[in-house]
Amino acid sequence: MTAPMADGFARALAAAVKAPSPHNTQPWRFEVRGSRIDVLLDPERVLPVSDPGARQARLACGAAAFNLVTTLRGEGRRVSVRFLPGPRRLVTVEVLGRHEPAEAERRLAAAVHARHTNRRPFQDRPVPERARSALVAAARDGGADLHLLDRGARYDAVAALVRRAERLQETDERYLGETRRWTGRPRGETSGVPAAAAGPPASPAPALALREFAGSQDLPAREYEQQPLLGVVTTRHPGQDTRAGFAVERVLLTATVHGLSASFLSQPFEVPGPRGELAALFRREGEPHTLLRLGFGFTTPGAPRRPADEVTTVVGESGRAEGLHG
Protein backbone atom coordinates (compact mmCIF):
# COMPACT_ATOMS: atom_id res chain seq x y z
CA MET A 1 0.00 0.00 0.00
CA THR A 2 1.47 3.35 -1.01
CA ALA A 3 1.88 6.16 1.51
CA PRO A 4 -0.84 8.39 -0.07
CA MET A 5 -3.25 5.44 -0.12
CA ALA A 6 -2.49 4.63 3.53
CA ASP A 7 -2.96 8.26 4.52
CA GLY A 8 -6.28 8.45 2.69
CA PHE A 9 -7.51 5.30 4.36
CA ALA A 10 -6.45 6.54 7.79
CA ARG A 11 -8.57 9.67 7.36
CA ALA A 12 -11.52 7.67 6.07
CA LEU A 13 -11.29 5.20 8.94
CA ALA A 14 -11.12 8.07 11.43
CA ALA A 15 -14.41 9.23 9.89
CA ALA A 16 -15.92 5.74 9.98
CA VAL A 17 -15.60 5.46 13.76
CA LYS A 18 -17.63 8.68 14.16
CA ALA A 19 -20.79 6.77 13.27
CA PRO A 20 -23.57 6.42 15.87
CA SER A 21 -24.15 3.11 17.65
CA PRO A 22 -26.42 1.84 20.45
CA HIS A 23 -25.08 3.22 23.76
CA ASN A 24 -21.95 4.16 21.78
CA THR A 25 -20.80 0.53 21.85
CA GLN A 26 -19.01 0.96 18.48
CA PRO A 27 -19.63 -2.65 17.35
CA TRP A 28 -17.35 -2.57 14.31
CA ARG A 29 -13.96 -3.59 13.07
CA PHE A 30 -12.22 -2.78 9.79
CA GLU A 31 -9.89 -4.85 7.66
CA VAL A 32 -7.73 -3.23 4.98
CA ARG A 33 -6.40 -5.32 2.09
CA GLY A 34 -4.72 -3.25 -0.61
CA SER A 35 -7.37 -0.99 -2.13
CA ARG A 36 -10.22 -2.70 -0.22
CA ILE A 37 -11.70 -2.03 3.21
CA ASP A 38 -14.10 -4.49 4.80
CA VAL A 39 -16.48 -3.48 7.60
CA LEU A 40 -17.01 -6.28 10.13
CA LEU A 41 -19.37 -6.73 13.05
CA ASP A 42 -17.67 -7.13 16.43
CA PRO A 43 -19.91 -9.61 18.28
CA GLU A 44 -18.29 -8.79 21.62
CA ARG A 45 -19.85 -5.32 21.42
CA VAL A 46 -23.41 -6.39 20.68
CA LEU A 47 -25.86 -5.62 23.50
CA PRO A 48 -27.27 -9.04 24.55
CA VAL A 49 -30.42 -7.71 26.25
CA SER A 50 -31.61 -4.84 24.06
CA ASP A 51 -30.15 -6.11 20.76
CA PRO A 52 -29.91 -9.92 20.94
CA GLY A 53 -30.23 -10.33 17.18
CA ALA A 54 -27.57 -7.65 16.51
CA ARG A 55 -30.00 -5.66 14.35
CA GLN A 56 -28.95 -2.30 15.78
CA ALA A 57 -25.29 -3.32 15.70
CA ARG A 58 -25.60 -4.01 11.95
CA LEU A 59 -27.26 -0.61 11.51
CA ALA A 60 -24.24 0.95 13.24
CA CYS A 61 -21.84 -0.90 10.93
CA GLY A 62 -23.80 0.35 7.92
CA ALA A 63 -23.53 3.90 9.26
CA ALA A 64 -19.77 3.46 9.71
CA ALA A 65 -19.53 2.21 6.12
CA PHE A 66 -21.32 5.33 4.88
CA ASN A 67 -18.88 7.61 6.73
CA LEU A 68 -16.02 5.65 5.20
CA VAL A 69 -17.47 5.92 1.68
CA THR A 70 -18.48 9.58 1.85
CA THR A 71 -15.05 10.59 3.15
CA LEU A 72 -13.28 8.71 0.37
CA ARG A 73 -15.61 10.22 -2.25
CA GLY A 74 -15.26 13.68 -0.73
CA GLU A 75 -11.49 13.37 -1.11
CA GLY A 76 -11.83 12.50 -4.79
CA ARG A 77 -11.78 8.71 -4.76
CA ARG A 78 -14.11 6.63 -6.89
CA VAL A 79 -15.37 3.65 -4.89
CA SER A 80 -17.67 0.66 -5.16
CA VAL A 81 -19.78 -0.60 -2.26
CA ARG A 82 -20.95 -4.19 -1.81
CA PHE A 83 -23.25 -5.30 1.00
CA LEU A 84 -22.55 -8.82 2.24
CA PRO A 85 -24.88 -11.30 4.00
CA GLY A 86 -22.64 -11.55 7.07
CA PRO A 87 -22.85 -12.68 9.76
CA ARG A 88 -19.60 -10.82 10.53
CA ARG A 89 -18.28 -9.38 7.26
CA LEU A 90 -20.98 -6.89 6.27
CA VAL A 91 -19.63 -4.40 3.71
CA THR A 92 -16.78 -4.28 1.23
CA VAL A 93 -15.59 -0.89 -0.03
CA GLU A 94 -13.17 -0.89 -2.97
CA VAL A 95 -11.23 2.14 -4.22
CA LEU A 96 -11.31 2.07 -8.02
CA GLY A 97 -9.57 5.30 -8.99
CA ARG A 98 -10.05 9.05 -8.90
CA HIS A 99 -13.03 11.30 -9.56
CA GLU A 100 -13.96 14.95 -9.09
CA PRO A 101 -16.20 15.13 -6.03
CA ALA A 102 -19.45 17.06 -6.30
CA GLU A 103 -20.05 19.90 -3.86
CA ALA A 104 -22.77 17.83 -2.14
CA GLU A 105 -20.23 15.05 -1.51
CA ARG A 106 -17.81 17.53 0.03
CA ARG A 107 -20.51 18.91 2.32
CA LEU A 108 -21.50 15.46 3.55
CA ALA A 109 -17.86 14.53 4.17
CA ALA A 110 -17.35 17.75 6.15
CA ALA A 111 -20.46 16.98 8.25
CA VAL A 112 -19.06 13.66 9.53
CA HIS A 113 -17.01 15.23 12.31
CA ALA A 114 -19.70 17.80 13.18
CA ARG A 115 -22.53 15.27 13.62
CA HIS A 116 -23.32 13.72 16.97
CA THR A 117 -26.41 12.47 18.74
CA ASN A 118 -28.21 15.23 20.65
CA ARG A 119 -30.23 13.81 23.55
CA ARG A 120 -31.10 17.23 24.98
CA PRO A 121 -34.16 19.44 24.36
CA PHE A 122 -34.73 20.89 20.90
CA GLN A 123 -36.22 24.24 20.05
CA ASP A 124 -39.98 24.34 19.51
CA ARG A 125 -39.75 25.45 15.89
CA PRO A 126 -40.77 23.51 12.78
CA VAL A 127 -38.32 21.90 10.38
CA PRO A 128 -38.76 23.72 7.03
CA GLU A 129 -40.02 21.91 3.97
CA ARG A 130 -36.72 22.30 2.13
CA ALA A 131 -34.86 20.42 4.86
CA ARG A 132 -37.58 17.74 5.05
CA SER A 133 -37.35 17.14 1.31
CA ALA A 134 -33.56 16.87 1.56
CA LEU A 135 -33.83 14.26 4.33
CA VAL A 136 -36.31 12.16 2.36
CA ALA A 137 -34.08 12.34 -0.73
CA ALA A 138 -31.02 11.39 1.34
CA ALA A 139 -32.69 8.20 2.55
CA ARG A 140 -33.72 7.31 -1.00
CA ASP A 141 -30.20 7.94 -2.31
CA GLY A 142 -28.94 5.63 0.43
CA GLY A 143 -31.25 2.77 -0.62
CA ALA A 144 -34.06 3.22 1.92
CA ASP A 145 -37.13 5.37 2.61
CA LEU A 146 -37.72 8.00 5.29
CA HIS A 147 -41.26 8.65 6.54
CA LEU A 148 -41.61 11.96 8.39
CA LEU A 149 -44.35 12.35 11.00
CA ASP A 150 -45.32 15.45 12.96
CA ARG A 151 -49.02 14.93 13.63
CA GLY A 152 -51.93 12.59 13.06
CA ALA A 153 -53.04 9.11 14.08
CA ARG A 154 -49.83 7.39 13.02
CA TYR A 155 -47.71 9.88 14.96
CA ASP A 156 -49.82 9.26 18.06
CA ALA A 157 -49.54 5.49 17.59
CA VAL A 158 -45.74 5.62 17.27
CA ALA A 159 -45.45 7.88 20.33
CA ALA A 160 -47.62 5.47 22.32
CA LEU A 161 -45.36 2.55 21.32
CA VAL A 162 -42.29 4.48 22.48
CA ARG A 163 -43.92 5.17 25.84
CA ARG A 164 -45.05 1.56 26.28
CA ALA A 165 -41.66 0.13 25.36
CA GLU A 166 -39.99 2.55 27.80
CA ARG A 167 -42.31 1.45 30.62
CA LEU A 168 -41.55 -2.21 29.94
CA GLN A 169 -37.82 -1.56 29.97
CA GLU A 170 -38.06 0.37 33.23
CA THR A 171 -39.18 -2.84 34.96
CA ASP A 172 -36.58 -5.10 33.31
CA GLU A 173 -33.59 -5.46 35.63
CA ARG A 174 -31.44 -7.06 32.92
CA TYR A 175 -32.05 -4.13 30.60
CA LEU A 176 -31.44 -1.59 33.38
CA GLY A 177 -28.18 -3.29 34.30
CA GLU A 178 -27.02 -3.26 30.68
CA THR A 179 -27.86 0.44 30.36
CA ARG A 180 -25.98 1.28 33.58
CA ARG A 181 -22.90 -0.54 32.28
CA TRP A 182 -22.74 1.51 29.09
CA THR A 183 -23.90 4.97 30.23
CA GLY A 184 -22.79 7.54 32.76
CA ARG A 185 -19.20 6.77 31.79
CA PRO A 186 -16.46 8.88 33.43
CA ARG A 187 -14.36 11.35 31.50
CA GLY A 188 -11.58 9.65 29.57
CA GLU A 189 -13.55 6.54 28.55
CA THR A 190 -13.64 5.95 24.79
CA SER A 191 -16.82 3.82 24.71
CA GLY A 192 -20.29 4.25 26.12
CA VAL A 193 -22.29 7.41 26.76
CA PRO A 194 -20.69 9.87 29.20
CA ALA A 195 -22.89 11.81 31.60
CA ALA A 196 -22.11 15.02 29.71
CA ALA A 197 -23.72 13.61 26.54
CA ALA A 198 -26.86 12.31 28.27
CA GLY A 199 -30.16 14.13 28.16
CA PRO A 200 -31.57 15.70 31.34
CA PRO A 201 -34.85 14.48 32.88
CA ALA A 202 -37.94 15.94 31.18
CA SER A 203 -40.35 18.17 33.08
CA PRO A 204 -43.16 18.34 32.19
CA ALA A 205 -43.35 14.97 30.46
CA PRO A 206 -43.39 15.37 26.64
CA ALA A 207 -45.54 13.35 24.23
CA LEU A 208 -42.61 10.99 23.68
CA ALA A 209 -40.79 9.00 26.34
CA LEU A 210 -37.18 10.18 26.23
CA ARG A 211 -34.64 7.75 27.59
CA GLU A 212 -32.74 8.61 30.77
CA PHE A 213 -29.21 7.24 31.03
CA ALA A 214 -27.01 6.84 34.08
CA GLY A 215 -25.94 10.36 34.89
CA SER A 216 -29.14 11.94 33.59
CA GLN A 217 -30.51 12.19 37.12
CA ASP A 218 -27.60 14.45 38.10
CA LEU A 219 -28.72 17.08 35.57
CA PRO A 220 -31.47 19.63 36.29
CA ALA A 221 -34.82 18.81 34.70
CA ARG A 222 -35.57 20.63 31.44
CA GLU A 223 -38.62 21.19 29.29
CA TYR A 224 -38.44 19.33 25.97
CA GLU A 225 -40.26 20.15 22.76
CA GLN A 226 -43.74 18.70 23.04
CA GLN A 227 -44.12 17.22 19.57
CA PRO A 228 -40.82 16.77 17.71
CA LEU A 229 -40.57 15.74 14.09
CA LEU A 230 -40.18 11.96 13.84
CA GLY A 231 -38.52 10.00 11.06
CA VAL A 232 -38.97 6.27 10.46
CA VAL A 233 -36.44 4.65 8.11
CA THR A 234 -37.70 1.59 6.22
CA THR A 235 -36.41 -0.74 3.52
CA ARG A 236 -38.58 -2.49 0.95
CA HIS A 237 -37.24 -5.92 1.85
CA PRO A 238 -36.57 -7.53 5.26
CA GLY A 239 -33.10 -8.33 6.54
CA GLN A 240 -31.44 -5.18 5.18
CA ASP A 241 -30.16 -3.78 8.47
CA THR A 242 -26.72 -2.83 7.18
CA ARG A 243 -28.09 -1.09 4.09
CA ALA A 244 -30.59 0.73 6.30
CA GLY A 245 -27.76 1.96 8.54
CA PHE A 246 -25.95 3.23 5.43
CA ALA A 247 -29.05 5.27 4.56
CA VAL A 248 -29.63 6.42 8.15
CA GLU A 249 -26.18 7.98 8.33
CA ARG A 250 -26.78 9.76 5.03
CA VAL A 251 -29.96 11.20 6.55
CA LEU A 252 -28.13 12.23 9.73
CA LEU A 253 -25.31 13.95 7.84
CA THR A 254 -27.84 15.72 5.62
CA ALA A 255 -29.62 16.88 8.78
CA THR A 256 -26.29 18.26 10.05
CA VAL A 257 -25.74 20.12 6.76
CA HIS A 258 -29.17 21.75 7.25
CA GLY A 259 -28.40 22.76 10.83
CA LEU A 260 -30.58 20.07 12.40
CA SER A 261 -29.94 17.78 15.37
CA ALA A 262 -31.13 14.20 15.83
CA SER A 263 -31.42 11.48 18.42
CA PHE A 264 -32.66 7.90 18.35
CA LEU A 265 -35.88 6.57 19.90
CA SER A 266 -34.84 2.92 19.91
CA GLN A 267 -37.17 1.64 22.63
CA PRO A 268 -39.80 0.06 20.31
CA PHE A 269 -37.10 -1.89 18.47
CA GLU A 270 -35.72 -3.35 21.71
CA VAL A 271 -38.95 -4.90 23.03
CA PRO A 272 -40.61 -7.71 20.99
CA GLY A 273 -44.25 -6.61 21.41
CA PRO A 274 -43.86 -2.94 20.44
CA ARG A 275 -41.41 -3.92 17.68
CA GLY A 276 -44.07 -6.11 16.07
CA GLU A 277 -46.71 -3.39 16.40
CA LEU A 278 -44.39 -0.82 14.84
CA ALA A 279 -43.74 -3.20 11.94
CA ALA A 280 -47.50 -3.57 11.48
CA LEU A 281 -47.93 0.22 11.33
CA PHE A 282 -45.49 0.37 8.40
CA ARG A 283 -46.17 -2.95 6.69
CA ARG A 284 -47.14 -1.23 3.43
CA GLU A 285 -43.87 0.69 3.32
CA GLY A 286 -41.55 -2.19 4.23
CA GLU A 287 -39.50 -3.07 7.29
CA PRO A 288 -38.86 -0.26 9.82
CA HIS A 289 -35.30 -0.11 11.12
CA THR A 290 -34.97 3.00 13.24
CA LEU A 291 -36.92 5.92 14.65
CA LEU A 292 -35.36 9.39 14.71
CA ARG A 293 -36.23 12.54 16.62
CA LEU A 294 -35.31 15.54 14.46
CA GLY A 295 -35.23 19.28 15.10
CA PHE A 296 -33.18 22.36 15.85
CA GLY A 297 -30.97 21.68 18.84
CA PHE A 298 -28.50 23.64 20.90
CA THR A 299 -24.75 23.03 21.08
CA THR A 300 -24.05 19.84 23.01
CA PRO A 301 -21.00 17.62 23.62
CA GLY A 302 -20.61 14.39 21.70
CA ALA A 303 -19.56 10.98 22.96
CA PRO A 304 -15.91 9.91 22.55
CA ARG A 305 -14.73 7.20 20.18
CA ARG A 306 -12.01 4.59 20.15
CA PRO A 307 -9.19 5.55 17.76
CA ALA A 308 -9.39 3.98 14.31
CA ASP A 309 -6.11 2.10 14.65
CA GLU A 310 -7.52 0.28 17.67
CA VAL A 311 -10.26 -1.31 15.54
CA THR A 312 -8.40 -1.72 12.22
CA THR A 313 -6.29 -4.56 10.88
CA VAL A 314 -4.16 -3.98 7.78
CA VAL A 315 -3.44 -7.24 5.96
CA GLY A 316 -0.31 -7.16 3.78
CA GLU A 317 0.39 -9.14 0.61
CA SER A 318 1.80 -11.94 2.73
CA GLY A 319 -1.51 -12.22 4.59
CA ARG A 320 0.07 -10.94 7.79
CA ALA A 321 -1.45 -8.15 9.84
CA GLU A 322 0.43 -4.86 9.73
CA GLY A 323 0.00 -1.47 11.40
CA LEU A 324 -2.18 1.36 10.14
CA HIS A 325 -0.09 4.34 9.01
CA GLY A 326 -0.88 7.88 7.96
Secondary structure, 3 states (H helix, E strand, C coil): CCHHHHHHHHHHHHHHCCCCCHHHCCCEEEEEECCEEEEEECHHHCCCCCCCCCHHHHHHHHHHHHHHHHHHHHCCEEEEEEECCCCCEEEEEEEEEECCCCHHHHHHHHHCCCCCCCCCCCCCCCCCHHHHHHHHHHHHHCCCEEEEECCCHHHHHHHHHHHHHHHHHHCCHHHHHHHHHHEEECCCCCCCEEHHHCCCCECCCCCCCCCCCCCHHHCCCECCCCCCEEEEEEECCCCCHHHHHHHHHHHHHHHHHCCCEEEECCHHHHCHHHHHHHHHHCCCCCEEEEEEEEECCCCCCCCCCCCHHHCEEEECCCCCEECCCC
